[in-house]
Amino acid sequence: MENTQKKNYTSKDIAIFLAYALFGIFMFFIPITIGEKSTIPIDHITNFVKTIPNYNFIFGIFIVLAGILYAIKTKGWQGSALNTVFFILKLTSLMFLFMYVTKKGPARFFEGDMLPLIWNGIMVSVTTIVPIGSVFLAFLTGFGLMEFIGVFMEPVMRPIFKTPGKSAVDAVASFVGSYSLALLITNRVYKQDYYTTKEAAIIATGFSTVSATFMVIVANTLDLMNHWISYFWITLFVTFLVTAITTRIYPLSKKPEVYFSGEIKTNDVKKKVTFRDAVEAGMSAYKNSKSLPVVIKSNFIDGFKMALNIAPSLLGIGMLGLILAEYTPIFDIIGYIFYPFTLITRIPEPMITAKALALSIAEMLLPAPIVAGGNFDIITRMLVAVVSVSEILFFSASIPCIMGTDIPIKFTDYIIIWIERVILSILITAPILWLFF
């Protein structure tokens, strides 16, 4: 009877499962050359869309205004004082939108590394690639590939990350989907008593990083698309190695092993994992999935909502971050925390690099413009690109998303974990870069 339940799929199902998985992998991980540019297909599509006449100007205005209206409709200021602060910060995007449209404001704001960069290079690029990328992410996240990979990860998740095997799905969901998707999964599983408070906190702050689509923006800004495969895998390795370390130090190590319901955790039962188990998990998810058009439509809507949510933050918080970096010493001061580590790892321009990394707490895309251009060594650019992703926590999006869940993490915990992750990322990434670059 058990075998009958398992064999509920056909050779055709397996063929379609493989076709979807391979197509998704191709779109995100196989560089192709079109014209004179070699990059992944999803980036080619985004670049093509951006060639539409006046696209950056018209779409930029639309997405910011629509994002503000969406925040008002969803009452984004409610829930906590921090939500109110972030809503106000989103409103500042209207001021920068007015400046961009009218060309009125301080002359420095209109130089290439300030407002035009935030508008064209970051805000429009991100809000274009997220909905488009979400469509193709359906092939990676919607038809069993994540579940298939997750089973293979079971034997390593508990000893390395101190989390259940199923948390591998959250990790994969972040890198090929989005942190918002991963956090939605994490919170749902936590409330169902499958994760303890400690496990949920580790997953939220250690796995819920930005997706491959955001990484494309960082790589493009820092002129690293020729090294895309190396950049992706180094970032993947560093992010998860840093997570393995932070799970063992304060504050994550002190989080209680208690479930959402208040029940105390008991020891896990170890289970041997086989290839058959992985196939069954993947095919079960495939059979339970909705049709391709429905999944693509759902993904696109989620991606568009995400674009609406982050557009005002990218413009408002992004510009405020650059203004603070230009006219105040705040990020220079924060940068001194990281300067000893960029110095001892012999990173070119160690002080500028440390200052750039300090900006990541405001918005993960902000460090890139600081070291963009031909004046900076590839080691510097690659380090900033990797750490921008592996640090995970930033105030323009990921921290408010985590705070919107039921996972109890204190505000001071976010700051401490962010500092730990940046330092560890520098120390781990630098030797790898010196070895291969």
Protein Blocks (a to p, Z undefined) as FASTA:
>chain_A
ZZmmmmmccfklmmmmmmmmmmmmmmmmmccdehjbccdfklmmmmmmmmpghklmmmmm
mmmmmmmmmmmmnopmgoiaklmmmmmmmmmmmmmmmmmmnopacfklmpmklmmmmmmm
mmmmmmmmmmmmmmmmmmmmmnopmmmmmmmmmmmmmmmnopafklmmmmmmmmmmcfkl
mmmmmmmmmmnopacfklmmmmmmmmmccdfklmmmmmmmnopmlmmmmmmmmmmmmmmm
mmmmmmmpcfklmpccddfkopacdddddddddfklmmmmmmmmmmmpccfklmmmmmmm
mmmmmmmmmmmmmmmmmmmmmmmmmmmcklmmmmmmmmmmmmmnopghkllmmmmmmmmm
momklmmmmmgcjkbcfklmmmmmmmmmmnopacklmmmmmmmmmbdcdfklmmmmmmmm
mmmmmmmmmmmmmmmZZ
